C-alpha cells in the first residue's frame, strides 16, 4: 500500500506536461510565422550559394 501511495505523490509527470506545453507553443509560433521563416531560410540559403560560388 505504501508503494501505491508513493506512486500517486510522485511529480515526474509535471515535467512531461511542461515539455508538452512548450512544444505546443513552439509549434504554434512556427505556424503563425511560417511565411516569414520560409523567406528567411530561402534568403540565407541563396546567400550561402552565391558566396560559395565566389570561392
C-alpha positions as CSV (number, residue, x, y, z in Angstrom):
1,X,0.0,0.0,0.0
2,X,2.9,2.3,0.7
3,X,4.3,1.8,-2.8
4,X,0.9,2.9,-4.3
5,X,0.9,6.0,-2.1
6,X,4.4,7.0,-3.2
7,X,3.3,6.5,-6.8
8,X,0.5,8.9,-6.5
9,X,2.7,11.5,-4.8
10,X,5.4,11.3,-7.5
11,X,5.7,14.5,-9.5
12,X,7.6,13.3,-12.6
13,X,4.5,13.8,-14.8
14,X,4.7,17.5,-14.2
15,X,7.9,17.7,-16.2
16,X,6.2,15.8,-19.1
17,X,3.3,18.3,-19.1
18,X,5.7,21.2,-19.1
19,X,7.5,19.8,-22.1
20,X,4.3,19.2,-24.0
21,X,3.2,22.8,-23.3
22,X,6.5,24.1,-24.6
23,X,6.2,22.0,-27.7
24,X,2.7,23.3,-28.3
25,X,3.8,26.9,-28.0
26,X,6.8,26.3,-30.4
27,X,4.6,24.6,-33.0
28,X,2.1,27.5,-32.7
29,X,4.8,30.0,-33.3
30,X,6.1,28.1,-36.3
31,X,2.5,28.0,-37.8
32,X,2.0,31.7,-37.1
33,X,5.3,32.8,-38.6
34,X,5.6,30.2,-41.3
35,X,5.9,32.6,-44.2
36,X,8.5,34.8,-42.5
37,X,10.6,31.8,-41.5
38,X,10.4,30.4,-45.1
39,X,11.6,33.6,-46.6
40,X,14.4,34.0,-44.1
41,X,15.6,30.4,-44.8
42,X,15.5,31.0,-48.6
43,X,17.4,34.2,-48.2
44,X,20.1,32.6,-46.1
45,X,20.4,29.7,-48.5
46,X,20.7,31.9,-51.5
47,X,23.4,34.0,-49.8
48,X,25.3,30.8,-48.9
49,X,25.0,29.6,-52.5
50,X,26.1,32.9,-54.1
51,X,29.1,33.2,-51.7
52,X,30.2,29.6,-52.1
53,X,30.3,30.1,-55.9
54,X,32.8,33.0,-55.4
55,X,35.3,30.9,-53.6
